[in-house]
Amino acid sequence: MRLLIDTSRVSFTVGREADAKKDQNGVQRVERNTNIPMWSVQLVAMDDGGAEVITVTVAAPQPPKVSVGQPVIPIALQAIPWAQNGRNGVAYRATDVKPVPATKSAGAGAPAGDK
């Protein structure tokens, strides 16, 4: 079962750029069925209740092209509950992490005296 997260009221900012997701031996992990490399992107998720740092896994041939401090949108973000050796938590996965499209503000580009 896929538990997709409603991100419509959450803003995301890159906390740390994409890095290869590695196993305990330092080898980059790949998806089981596709053999596509996996990447980890640290995001700061903010809503009306505050902020939380999450690490999102993305499977792609190349790492998502995002940079620290950049507002982004995680595509098809899902929560994956896990339990192992008496520990438990939630892993996050997305199909991609894309920059928020730039929007032009009213009066942008005009000299200060012309507004």
C-alpha positions in Angstrom: 0.0 0.0 0.0 1.3 3.5 -0.9 0.6 6.1 1.7 0.8 9.4 -0.3 1.2 12.6 1.7 -0.9 15.6 0.9 1.7 18.3 0.5 -0.6 21.1 -0.6 -0.2 23.0 2.7 3.5 22.2 3.3 6.5 24.1 1.9 9.8 22.3 1.3 13.3 23.7 1.2 16.5 21.8 0.5 18.6 21.3 3.6 21.3 19.2 2.0 21.8 18.4 -1.7 21.2 15.0 -3.1 23.7 12.3 -2.1 24.0 8.7 -3.1 22.1 6.5 -0.7 24.6 3.9 0.5 24.4 0.5 2.3 26.5 -0.4 5.3 29.4 -1.3 3.0 29.5 2.2 1.3 28.0 0.9 -1.9 25.2 3.0 -3.5 21.8 1.3 -3.2 19.7 0.5 -6.2 16.0 -0.3 -6.6 15.4 -4.0 -6.5 13.3 -4.4 -9.6 14.8 -1.7 -11.8 18.5 -1.4 -10.7 18.1 2.4 -10.8 20.4 4.2 -8.3 18.9 5.7 -5.2 19.5 9.2 -3.8 18.8 10.9 -0.5 17.7 14.5 -0.3 17.4 16.3 3.0 14.3 18.6 3.1 13.0 21.0 5.6 9.2 20.6 5.7 7.3 23.6 7.0 3.6 24.1 7.8 1.4 26.1 10.2 2.5 23.8 13.0 6.3 24.3 12.6 9.1 22.6 10.7 10.7 19.2 10.5 13.7 17.9 8.7 13.1 14.8 6.6 15.2 12.7 4.3 13.6 11.7 1.1 14.8 8.9 -1.1 14.5 9.2 -4.9 15.3 6.6 -7.5 16.7 8.1 -10.7 19.7 7.7 -13.0 21.0 11.1 -11.9 20.6 12.9 -8.6 17.8 15.6 -8.4 19.2 18.9 -9.5 18.5 21.0 -6.4 20.6 23.1 -4.2 20.7 24.1 -0.5 18.1 26.7 0.4 16.1 26.1 -2.8 12.3 25.8 -2.5 11.2 22.4 -4.0 8.2 20.2 -4.5 8.6 16.4 -3.8 6.6 14.5 -6.4 4.3 11.7 -5.2 5.8 11.9 -1.7 4.9 8.8 0.4 5.4 7.7 3.9 6.7 4.2 4.5 6.4 3.0 8.2 9.1 0.6 9.2 10.1 -1.5 12.3 13.3 -3.4 12.7 15.1 -4.8 15.8 12.8 -3.0 18.2 13.2 0.3 16.5 10.6 2.0 14.2 10.0 5.1 12.3 8.9 6.5 8.9 10.9 6.6 5.7 10.0 9.1 3.0 10.2 8.4 -0.7 9.3 10.5 -3.8 9.4 9.9 -7.5 11.3 13.2 -7.9 12.2 16.4 -6.1 11.7 19.4 -8.4 12.4 23.2 -7.9 9.4 25.3 -7.3 8.6 27.1 -10.6 9.7 30.8 -10.5 6.8 33.3 -10.6 7.0 36.9 -11.6 5.9 39.4 -8.9 4.0 42.6 -9.9 6.4 45.3 -10.8 9.4 43.0 -10.9 12.3 44.4 -12.8 11.1 48.0 -12.7 13.5 50.6 -11.0 12.4 51.6 -7.5 11.3 55.0 -8.6 9.0 53.7 -11.3 6.7 51.6 -9.1 
